[in-house]
């Protein structure tokens, strides 16, 4: 399973939010754990059914989402 297959979107799981391998672990939750200062190893210790490649896929997914050409603001 490559990184592109690790992040899945299913309208019947977590209200269609991107999750890891169809499990009920939203990408958003894992990013919040990273931003709170948890390390990859700490998250893996807390979520034993996740793999290192899952968390790397979360980071790659977030990086792809941030690759926008331009953000318009309204004043």
PDB file of N, CA, C and O in Angstrom:
ATOM      1  N   UNK A   1       0.861  -1.179   0.000  1.00  0.00           N
ATOM      2  CA  UNK A   1       0.000   0.000   0.000  1.00  0.00           C
ATOM      3  C   UNK A   1       0.898   1.229   0.000  1.00  0.00           C
ATOM      4  O   UNK A   1       1.742   1.386   0.882  1.00  0.00           O
ATOM      5  N   UNK A   2       0.715   2.108  -0.998  1.00  0.00           N
ATOM      6  CA  UNK A   2       1.540   3.323  -1.022  1.00  0.00           C
ATOM      7  C   UNK A   2       0.835   4.468  -0.309  1.00  0.00           C
ATOM      8  O   UNK A   2      -0.315   4.338   0.111  1.00  0.00           O
ATOM      9  N   UNK A   3       1.523   5.571  -0.180  1.00  0.00           N
ATOM     10  CA  UNK A   3       1.000   6.703   0.591  1.00  0.00           C
ATOM     11  C   UNK A   3      -0.314   7.223   0.035  1.00  0.00           C
ATOM     12  O   UNK A   3      -1.180   7.656   0.795  1.00  0.00           O
ATOM     13  N   UNK A   4      -0.475   7.186  -1.290  1.00  0.00           N
ATOM     14  CA  UNK A   4      -1.712   7.684  -1.888  1.00  0.00           C
ATOM     15  C   UNK A   4      -2.910   6.827  -1.498  1.00  0.00           C
ATOM     16  O   UNK A   4      -4.031   7.332  -1.435  1.00  0.00           O
ATOM     17  N   UNK A   5      -2.698   5.563  -1.240  1.00  0.00           N
ATOM     18  CA  UNK A   5      -3.792   4.678  -0.860  1.00  0.00           C
ATOM     19  C   UNK A   5      -4.074   4.692   0.638  1.00  0.00           C
ATOM     20  O   UNK A   5      -5.092   4.154   1.075  1.00  0.00           O
ATOM     21  N   UNK A   6      -3.221   5.277   1.405  1.00  0.00           N
ATOM     22  CA  UNK A   6      -3.395   5.281   2.864  1.00  0.00           C
ATOM     23  C   UNK A   6      -4.421   6.307   3.330  1.00  0.00           C
ATOM     24  O   UNK A   6      -5.045   6.116   4.374  1.00  0.00           O
ATOM     25  N   UNK A   7      -4.606   7.372   2.592  1.00  0.00           N
ATOM     26  CA  UNK A   7      -5.595   8.385   2.948  1.00  0.00           C
ATOM     27  C   UNK A   7      -6.838   8.128   2.107  1.00  0.00           C
ATOM     28  O   UNK A   7      -6.794   8.176   0.878  1.00  0.00           O
ATOM     29  N   UNK A   8      -7.942   7.856   2.784  1.00  0.00           N
ATOM     30  CA  UNK A   8      -9.178   7.503   2.082  1.00  0.00           C
ATOM     31  C   UNK A   8     -10.305   8.439   2.488  1.00  0.00           C
ATOM     32  O   UNK A   8     -10.317   9.001   3.583  1.00  0.00           O
ATOM     33  N   UNK A   9     -11.245   8.586   1.572  1.00  0.00           N
ATOM     34  CA  UNK A   9     -12.437   9.391   1.844  1.00  0.00           C
ATOM     35  C   UNK A   9     -13.646   8.524   1.525  1.00  0.00           C
ATOM     36  O   UNK A   9     -13.822   8.059   0.399  1.00  0.00           O
ATOM     37  N   UNK A  10     -14.473   8.320   2.540  1.00  0.00           N
ATOM     38  CA  UNK A  10     -15.679   7.506   2.400  1.00  0.00           C
ATOM     39  C   UNK A  10     -16.804   8.264   3.106  1.00  0.00           C
ATOM     40  O   UNK A  10     -16.689   8.570   4.293  1.00  0.00           O
ATOM     41  N   UNK A  11     -17.885   8.566   2.395  1.00  0.00           N
ATOM     42  CA  UNK A  11     -18.965   9.339   3.031  1.00  0.00           C
ATOM     43  C   UNK A  11     -19.589   8.640   4.239  1.00  0.00           C
ATOM     44  O   UNK A  11     -20.268   9.286   5.037  1.00  0.00           O
ATOM     45  N   UNK A  12     -19.370   7.335   4.384  1.00  0.00           N
ATOM     46  CA  UNK A  12     -19.932   6.580   5.502  1.00  0.00           C
ATOM     47  C   UNK A  12     -18.998   6.487   6.707  1.00  0.00           C
ATOM     48  O   UNK A  12     -19.361   5.916   7.735  1.00  0.00           O
ATOM     49  N   UNK A  13     -17.802   7.044   6.580  1.00  0.00           N
ATOM     50  CA  UNK A  13     -16.830   6.998   7.678  1.00  0.00           C
ATOM     51  C   UNK A  13     -16.442   8.422   8.037  1.00  0.00           C
ATOM     52  O   UNK A  13     -15.969   9.178   7.190  1.00  0.00           O
ATOM     53  N   UNK A  14     -16.645   8.781   9.293  1.00  0.00           N
ATOM     54  CA  UNK A  14     -16.285  10.119   9.808  1.00  0.00           C
ATOM     55  C   UNK A  14     -16.868  11.246   8.949  1.00  0.00           C
ATOM     56  O   UNK A  14     -16.211  12.258   8.704  1.00  0.00           O
ATOM     57  N   UNK A  15     -18.093  11.054   8.504  1.00  0.00           N
ATOM     58  CA  UNK A  15     -18.810  12.083   7.731  1.00  0.00           C
ATOM     59  C   UNK A  15     -18.063  12.501   6.472  1.00  0.00           C
ATOM     60  O   UNK A  15     -18.169  13.650   6.043  1.00  0.00           O
ATOM     61  N   UNK A  16     -17.315  11.588   5.879  1.00  0.00           N
ATOM     62  CA  UNK A  16     -16.620  11.881   4.638  1.00  0.00           C
ATOM     63  C   UNK A  16     -15.302  12.609   4.788  1.00  0.00           C
ATOM     64  O   UNK A  16     -14.699  13.003   3.790  1.00  0.00           O
ATOM     65  N   UNK A  17     -14.842  12.796   6.015  1.00  0.00           N
ATOM     66  CA  UNK A  17     -13.532  13.431   6.209  1.00  0.00           C
ATOM     67  C   UNK A  17     -12.434  12.461   5.787  1.00  0.00           C
ATOM     68  O   UNK A  17     -12.618  11.247   5.877  1.00  0.00           O
ATOM     69  N   UNK A  18     -11.301  12.974   5.332  1.00  0.00           N
ATOM     70  CA  UNK A  18     -10.172  12.090   4.998  1.00  0.00           C
ATOM     71  C   UNK A  18      -9.715  11.335   6.251  1.00  0.00           C
ATOM     72  O   UNK A  18      -9.517  11.927   7.312  1.00  0.00           O
ATOM     73  N   UNK A  19      -9.553  10.028   6.105  1.00  0.00           N
ATOM     74  CA  UNK A  19      -9.114   9.181   7.213  1.00  0.00           C
ATOM     75  C   UNK A  19      -7.936   8.323   6.772  1.00  0.00           C
ATOM     76  O   UNK A  19      -7.582   8.276   5.594  1.00  0.00           O
ATOM     77  N   UNK A  20      -7.348   7.654   7.737  1.00  0.00           N
ATOM     78  CA  UNK A  20      -6.230   6.764   7.459  1.00  0.00           C
ATOM     79  C   UNK A  20      -6.771   5.359   7.190  1.00  0.00           C
ATOM     80  O   UNK A  20      -7.399   4.747   8.054  1.00  0.00           O
ATOM     81  N   UNK A  21      -6.521   4.869   5.999  1.00  0.00           N
ATOM     82  CA  UNK A  21      -6.871   3.499   5.575  1.00  0.00           C
ATOM     83  C   UNK A  21      -8.319   3.107   5.879  1.00  0.00           C
ATOM     84  O   UNK A  21      -8.600   1.940   6.151  1.00  0.00           O
ATOM     85  N   UNK A  22      -9.222   4.058   5.834  1.00  0.00           N
ATOM     86  CA  UNK A  22     -10.618   3.748   6.086  1.00  0.00           C
ATOM     87  C   UNK A  22     -10.933   3.490   7.552  1.00  0.00           C
ATOM     88  O   UNK A  22     -12.064   3.154   7.903  1.00  0.00           O
ATOM     89  N   UNK A  23      -9.932   3.649   8.402  1.00  0.00           N
ATOM     90  CA  UNK A  23     -10.150   3.522   9.837  1.00  0.00           C
ATOM     91  C   UNK A  23     -10.784   4.815  10.326  1.00  0.00           C
ATOM     92  O   UNK A  23     -10.848   5.792   9.579  1.00  0.00           O
ATOM     93  N   UNK A  24     -11.233   4.836  11.514  1.00  0.00           N
ATOM     94  CA  UNK A  24     -11.885   6.042  12.042  1.00  0.00           C
ATOM     95  C   UNK A  24     -10.874   6.982  12.704  1.00  0.00           C
ATOM     96  O   UNK A  24     -11.097   7.495  13.801  1.00  0.00           O
ATOM     97  N   UNK A  25      -9.775   7.188  12.015  1.00  0.00           N
ATOM     98  CA  UNK A  25      -8.751   8.137  12.440  1.00  0.00           C
ATOM     99  C   UNK A  25      -8.670   9.246  11.395  1.00  0.00           C
ATOM    100  O   UNK A  25      -8.001   9.084  10.375  1.00  0.00           O
ATOM    101  N   UNK A  26      -9.340  10.365  11.636  1.00  0.00           N
ATOM    102  CA  UNK A  26      -9.286  11.455  10.660  1.00  0.00           C
ATOM    103  C   UNK A  26      -7.875  12.046  10.539  1.00  0.00           C
ATOM    104  O   UNK A  26      -7.143  12.160  11.523  1.00  0.00           O
ATOM    105  N   UNK A  27      -7.525  12.410   9.333  1.00  0.00           N
ATOM    106  CA  UNK A  27      -6.263  13.099   9.071  1.00  0.00           C
ATOM    107  C   UNK A  27      -6.171  14.330   9.971  1.00  0.00           C
ATOM    108  O   UNK A  27      -5.117  14.618  10.538  1.00  0.00           O
ATOM    109  N   UNK A  28      -7.272  15.042  10.093  1.00  0.00           N
ATOM    110  CA  UNK A  28      -7.339  16.251  10.911  1.00  0.00           C
ATOM    111  C   UNK A  28      -6.880  15.993  12.351  1.00  0.00           C
ATOM    112  O   UNK A  28      -6.158  16.808  12.925  1.00  0.00           O
ATOM    113  N   UNK A  29      -7.289  14.883  12.925  1.00  0.00           N
ATOM    114  CA  UNK A  29      -6.918  14.551  14.306  1.00  0.00           C
ATOM    115  C   UNK A  29      -5.420  14.307  14.420  1.00  0.00           C
ATOM    116  O   UNK A  29      -4.781  14.777  15.362  1.00  0.00           O
ATOM    117  N   UNK A  30      -4.862  13.578  13.469  1.00  0.00           N
ATOM    118  CA  UNK A  30      -3.426  13.298  13.508  1.00  0.00           C
ATOM    119  C   UNK A  30      -2.620  14.581  13.347  1.00  0.00           C
ATOM    120  O   UNK A  30      -1.586  14.749  13.994  1.00  0.00           O
ATOM    121  N   UNK A  31      -3.086  15.490  12.485  1.00  0.00           N
ATOM    122  CA  UNK A  31      -2.394  16.772  12.319  1.00  0.00           C
ATOM    123  C   UNK A  31      -2.466  17.601  13.596  1.00  0.00           C
ATOM    124  O   UNK A  31      -1.508  18.291  13.946  1.00  0.00           O
ATOM    125  N   UNK A  32      -3.594  17.535  14.289  1.00  0.00           N
ATOM    126  CA  UNK A  32      -3.715  18.247  15.561  1.00  0.00           C
ATOM    127  C   UNK A  32      -2.741  17.695  16.594  1.00  0.00           C
ATOM    128  O   UNK A  32      -2.173  18.454  17.380  1.00  0.00           O
ATOM    129  N   UNK A  33      -2.545  16.378  16.598  1.00  0.00           N
ATOM    130  CA  UNK A  33      -1.585  15.781  17.533  1.00  0.00           C
ATOM    131  C   UNK A  33      -0.169  16.245  17.215  1.00  0.00           C
ATOM    132  O   UNK A  33       0.596  16.585  18.117  1.00  0.00           O
ATOM    133  N   UNK A  34       0.180  16.258  15.922  1.00  0.00           N
ATOM    134  CA  UNK A  34       1.501  16.762  15.525  1.00  0.00           C
ATOM    135  C   UNK A  34       1.661  18.218  15.943  1.00  0.00           C
ATOM    136  O   UNK A  34       2.696  18.599  16.489  1.00  0.00           O
ATOM    137  N   UNK A  35       0.638  19.033  15.686  1.00  0.00           N
ATOM    138  CA  UNK A  35       0.759  20.464  15.988  1.00  0.00           C
ATOM    139  C   UNK A  35       0.787  20.729  17.490  1.00  0.00           C
ATOM    140  O   UNK A  35       1.254  21.780  17.926  1.00  0.00           O
ATOM    141  N   UNK A  36       0.290  19.783  18.278  1.00  0.00           N
ATOM    142  CA  UNK A  36       0.350  19.915  19.739  1.00  0.00           C
ATOM    143  C   UNK A  36       1.719  19.515  20.285  1.00  0.00           C
ATOM    144  O   UNK A  36       1.977  19.628  21.483  1.00  0.00           O
ATOM    145  N   UNK A  37       2.593  19.047  19.394  1.00  0.00           N
ATOM    146  CA  UNK A  37       3.945  18.720  19.814  1.00  0.00           C
ATOM    147  C   UNK A  37       4.240  17.237  19.963  1.00  0.00           C
ATOM    148  O   UNK A  37       5.348  16.867  20.350  1.00  0.00           O
ATOM    149  N   UNK A  38       3.269  16.381  19.664  1.00  0.00           N
ATOM    150  CA  UNK A  38       3.530  14.939  19.765  1.00  0.00           C
ATOM    151  C   UNK A  38       4.443  14.506  18.627  1.00  0.00           C
ATOM    152  O   UNK A  38       4.326  14.993  17.503  1.00  0.00           O
ATOM    153  N   UNK A  39       5.341  13.599  18.926  1.00  0.00           N
ATOM    154  CA  UNK A  39       6.228  13.057  17.902  1.00  0.00           C
ATOM    155  C   UNK A  39       5.541  11.896  17.197  1.00  0.00           C
ATOM    156  O   UNK A  39       4.535  11.365  17.666  1.00  0.00           O
ATOM    157  N   UNK A  40       6.100  11.527  16.084  1.00  0.00           N
ATOM    158  CA  UNK A  40       5.585  10.387  15.332  1.00  0.00           C
ATOM    159  C   UNK A  40       5.561   9.147  16.223  1.00  0.00           C
ATOM    160  O   UNK A  40       4.572   8.414  16.240  1.00  0.00           O
ATOM    161  N   UNK A  41       6.629   8.913  16.953  1.00  0.00           N
ATOM    162  CA  UNK A  41       6.700   7.734  17.817  1.00  0.00           C
ATOM    163  C   UNK A  41       5.681   7.785  18.953  1.00  0.00           C
ATOM    164  O   UNK A  41       5.126   6.752  19.330  1.00  0.00           O
ATOM    165  N   UNK A  42       5.431   8.960  19.496  1.00  0.00           N
ATOM    166  CA  UNK A  42       4.433   9.086  20.566  1.00  0.00           C
ATOM    167  C   UNK A  42       3.029   8.765  20.044  1.00  0.00           C
ATOM    168  O   UNK A  42       2.240   8.105  20.721  1.00  0.00           O
ATOM    169  N   UNK A  43       2.735   9.238  18.844  1.00  0.00           N
ATOM    170  CA  UNK A  43       1.424   8.941  18.261  1.00  0.00           C
ATOM    171  C   UNK A  43       1.303   7.450  17.991  1.00  0.00           C
ATOM    172  O   UNK A  43       0.261   6.851  18.261  1.00  0.00           O
ATOM    173  N   UNK A  44       2.352   6.852  17.464  1.00  0.00           N
ATOM    174  CA  UNK A  44       2.315   5.403  17.197  1.00  0.00           C
ATOM    175  C   UNK A  44       2.142   4.604  18.481  1.00  0.00           C
ATOM    176  O   UNK A  44       1.480   3.566  18.480  1.00  0.00           O
ATOM    177  N   UNK A  45       2.724   5.070  19.567  1.00  0.00           N
ATOM    178  CA  UNK A  45       2.553   4.392  20.859  1.00  0.00           C
ATOM    179  C   UNK A  45       1.103   4.450  21.322  1.00  0.00           C
ATOM    180  O   UNK A  45       0.596   3.492  21.905  1.00  0.00           O
ATOM    181  N   UNK A  46       0.432   5.574  21.063  1.00  0.00           N
ATOM    182  CA  UNK A  46      -0.955   5.754  21.492  1.00  0.00           C
ATOM    183  C   UNK A  46      -1.957   5.059  20.570  1.00  0.00           C
ATOM    184  O   UNK A  46      -3.039   4.675  21.012  1.00  0.00           O
ATOM    185  N   UNK A  47      -1.609   4.899  19.310  1.00  0.00           N
ATOM    186  CA  UNK A  47      -2.506   4.304  18.311  1.00  0.00           C
ATOM    187  C   UNK A  47      -1.804   3.099  17.688  1.00  0.00           C
ATOM    188  O   UNK A  47      -1.196   3.199  16.622  1.00  0.00           O
ATOM    189  N   UNK A  48      -1.898   1.973  18.365  1.00  0.00           N
ATOM    190  CA  UNK A  48      -1.110   0.795  17.998  1.00  0.00           C
ATOM    191  C   UNK A  48      -1.463   0.204  16.633  1.00  0.00           C
ATOM    192  O   UNK A  48      -0.649  -0.509  16.047  1.00  0.00           O
ATOM    193  N   UNK A  49      -2.654   0.485  16.119  1.00  0.00           N
ATOM    194  CA  UNK A  49      -3.013  -0.066  14.812  1.00  0.00           C
ATOM    195  C   UNK A  49      -2.562   0.827  13.652  1.00  0.00           C
ATOM    196  O   UNK A  49      -2.796   0.495  12.490  1.00  0.00           O
ATOM    197  N   UNK A  50      -1.922   1.952  13.957  1.00  0.00           N
ATOM    198  CA  UNK A  50      -1.366   2.792  12.904  1.00  0.00           C
ATOM    199  C   UNK A  50       0.090   2.424  12.652  1.00  0.00           C
ATOM    200  O   UNK A  50       0.780   1.899  13.526  1.00  0.00           O
ATOM    201  N   UNK A  51       0.535   2.713  11.441  1.00  0.00           N
ATOM    202  CA  UNK A  51       1.910   2.437  11.031  1.00  0.00           C
ATOM    203  C   UNK A  51       2.614   3.752  10.708  1.00  0.00           C
ATOM    204  O   UNK A  51       1.980   4.763  10.408  1.00  0.00           O
ATOM    205  N   UNK A  52       3.919   3.707  10.776  1.00  0.00           N
ATOM    206  CA  UNK A  52       4.736   4.889  10.467  1.00  0.00           C
ATOM    207  C   UNK A  52       4.349   5.478   9.105  1.00  0.00           C
ATOM    208  O   UNK A  52       4.241   6.696   8.963  1.00  0.00           O
ATOM    209  N   UNK A  53       4.143   4.621   8.115  1.00  0.00           N
ATOM    210  CA  UNK A  53       3.793   5.070   6.769  1.00  0.00           C
ATOM    211  C   UNK A  53       2.450   5.791   6.748  1.00  0.00           C
ATOM    212  O   UNK A  53       2.238   6.669   5.912  1.00  0.00           O
ATOM    213  N   UNK A  54       1.536   5.435   7.658  1.00  0.00           N
ATOM    214  CA  UNK A  54       0.250   6.122   7.758  1.00  0.00           C
ATOM    215  C   UNK A  54       0.459   7.581   8.133  1.00  0.00           C
ATOM    216  O   UNK A  54      -0.130   8.477   7.528  1.00  0.00           O
ATOM    217  N   UNK A  55       1.298   7.813   9.131  1.00  0.00           N
ATOM    218  CA  UNK A  55       1.530   9.183   9.589  1.00  0.00           C
ATOM    219  C   UNK A  55       2.325   9.995   8.577  1.00  0.00           C
ATOM    220  O   UNK A  55       2.108  11.199   8.437  1.00  0.00           O
ATOM    221  N   UNK A  56       3.235   9.350   7.879  1.00  0.00           N
ATOM    222  CA  UNK A  56       3.949  10.053   6.811  1.00  0.00           C
ATOM    223  C   UNK A  56       2.986  10.420   5.686  1.00  0.00           C
ATOM    224  O   UNK A  56       3.130  11.474   5.068  1.00  0.00           O
ATOM    225  N   UNK A  57       2.011   9.561   5.418  1.00  0.00           N
ATOM    226  CA  UNK A  57       0.993   9.855   4.410  1.00  0.00           C
ATOM    227  C   UNK A  57       0.127  11.041   4.845  1.00  0.00           C
ATOM    228  O   UNK A  57      -0.274  11.851   4.009  1.00  0.00           O
ATOM    229  N   UNK A  58      -0.163  11.147   6.136  1.00  0.00           N
ATOM    230  CA  UNK A  58      -0.921  12.285   6.665  1.00  0.00           C
ATOM    231  C   UNK A  58      -0.165  13.580   6.377  1.00  0.00           C
ATOM    232  O   UNK A  58      -0.756  14.557   5.917  1.00  0.00           O
ATOM    233  N   UNK A  59       1.124  13.588   6.642  1.00  0.00           N
ATOM    234  CA  UNK A  59       1.927  14.790   6.406  1.00  0.00           C
ATOM    235  C   UNK A  59       2.016  15.106   4.911  1.00  0.00           C
ATOM    236  O   UNK A  59       1.950  16.271   4.521  1.00  0.00           O
ATOM    237  N   UNK A  60       2.163  14.092   4.087  1.00  0.00           N
ATOM    238  CA  UNK A  60       2.216  14.302   2.639  1.00  0.00           C
ATOM    239  C   UNK A  60       0.886  14.843   2.125  1.00  0.00           C
ATOM    240  O   UNK A  60       0.859  15.708   1.249  1.00  0.00           O
ATOM    241  N   UNK A  61      -0.214  14.334   2.669  1.00  0.00           N
ATOM    242  CA  UNK A  61      -1.547  14.801   2.278  1.00  0.00           C
ATOM    243  C   UNK A  61      -1.710  16.279   2.642  1.00  0.00           C
ATOM    244  O   UNK A  61      -2.206  17.065   1.835  1.00  0.00           O
ATOM    245  N   UNK A  62      -1.300  16.654   3.837  1.00  0.00           N
ATOM    246  CA  UNK A  62      -1.386  18.051   4.266  1.00  0.00           C
ATOM    247  C   UNK A  62      -0.509  18.944   3.393  1.00  0.00           C
ATOM    248  O   UNK A  62      -0.896  20.063   3.057  1.00  0.00           O
ATOM    249  N   UNK A  63       0.651  18.458   3.035  1.00  0.00           N
ATOM    250  CA  UNK A  63       1.540  19.236   2.167  1.00  0.00           C
ATOM    251  C   UNK A  63       0.890  19.470   0.810  1.00  0.00           C
ATOM    252  O   UNK A  63       0.963  20.573   0.268  1.00  0.00           O
ATOM    253  N   UNK A  64       0.255  18.441   0.257  1.00  0.00           N
ATOM    254  CA  UNK A  64      -0.428  18.597  -1.033  1.00  0.00           C
ATOM    255  C   UNK A  64      -1.565  19.610  -0.931  1.00  0.00           C
ATOM    256  O   UNK A  64      -1.767  20.410  -1.844  1.00  0.00           O
ATOM    257  N   UNK A  65      -2.303  19.580   0.168  1.00  0.00           N
ATOM    258  CA  UNK A  65      -3.406  20.529   0.343  1.00  0.00           C
ATOM    259  C   UNK A  65      -2.914  21.967   0.442  1.00  0.00           C
ATOM    260  O   UNK A  65      -3.625  22.895   0.059  1.00  0.00           O
ATOM    261  N   UNK A  66      -1.719  22.153   0.947  1.00  0.00           N
ATOM    262  CA  UNK A  66      -1.197  23.508   1.122  1.00  0.00           C
ATOM    263  C   UNK A  66      -0.570  24.072  -0.154  1.00  0.00           C
ATOM    264  O   UNK A  66      -0.166  25.234  -0.185  1.00  0.00           O
ATOM    265  N   UNK A  67      -0.491  23.274  -1.179  1.00  0.00           N
ATOM    266  CA  UNK A  67       0.146  23.715  -2.421  1.00  0.00           C
ATOM    267  C   UNK A  67      -0.867  24.432  -3.310  1.00  0.00           C
ATOM    268  O   UNK A  67      -1.260  23.928  -4.363  1.00  0.00           O
ATOM    269  N   UNK A  68      -1.273  25.594  -2.873  1.00  0.00           N
ATOM    270  CA  UNK A  68      -2.207  26.402  -3.651  1.00  0.00           C
ATOM    271  C   UNK A  68      -1.422  27.496  -4.355  1.00  0.00           C
ATOM    272  O   UNK A  68      -0.379  27.938  -3.874  1.00  0.00           O
ATOM    273  N   UNK A  69      -1.927  27.919  -5.477  1.00  0.00           N
ATOM    274  CA  UNK A  69      -1.245  28.962  -6.243  1.00  0.00           C
ATOM    275  C   UNK A  69      -1.430  30.332  -5.601  1.00  0.00           C
ATOM    276  O   UNK A  69      -0.537  31.179  -5.631  1.00  0.00           O
ATOM    277  N   UNK A  70      -2.617  30.527  -5.017  1.00  0.00           N
ATOM    278  CA  UNK A  70      -2.927  31.860  -4.525  1.00  0.00           C
ATOM    279  C   UNK A  70      -4.137  31.795  -3.583  1.00  0.00           C
ATOM    280  O   UNK A  70      -5.076  31.033  -3.811  1.00  0.00           O
ATOM    281  N   UNK A  71      -4.094  32.583  -2.557  1.00  0.00           N
ATOM    282  CA  UNK A  71      -5.237  32.678  -1.657  1.00  0.00           C
ATOM    283  C   UNK A  71      -5.759  34.103  -1.732  1.00  0.00           C
ATOM    284  O   UNK A  71      -5.021  35.064  -1.516  1.00  0.00           O
ATOM    285  N   UNK A  72      -7.033  34.223  -2.040  1.00  0.00           N
ATOM    286  CA  UNK A  72      -7.655  35.546  -2.136  1.00  0.00           C
ATOM    287  C   UNK A  72      -8.331  35.879  -0.819  1.00  0.00           C
ATOM    288  O   UNK A  72      -9.000  35.038  -0.220  1.00  0.00           O
ATOM    289  N   UNK A  73      -8.153  37.096  -0.381  1.00  0.00           N
ATOM    290  CA  UNK A  73      -8.825  37.550   0.833  1.00  0.00           C
ATOM    291  C   UNK A  73      -9.800  38.669   0.465  1.00  0.00           C
ATOM    292  O   UNK A  73      -9.590  39.420  -0.488  1.00  0.00           O
ATOM    293  N   UNK A  74     -10.843  38.750   1.234  1.00  0.00           N
ATOM    294  CA  UNK A  74     -11.783  39.846   1.046  1.00  0.00           C
ATOM    295  C   UNK A  74     -11.635  40.793   2.229  1.00  0.00           C
ATOM    296  O   UNK A  74     -11.567  40.369   3.383  1.00  0.00           O
ATOM    297  N   UNK A  75     -11.587  42.042   1.927  1.00  0.00           N
ATOM    298  CA  UNK A  75     -11.418  43.049   2.982  1.00  0.00           C
ATOM    299  C   UNK A  75     -12.694  43.811   3.188  1.00  0.00           C
ATOM    300  O   UNK A  75     -12.751  44.702   4.035  1.00  0.00           O
TER     301      UNK A  75
END
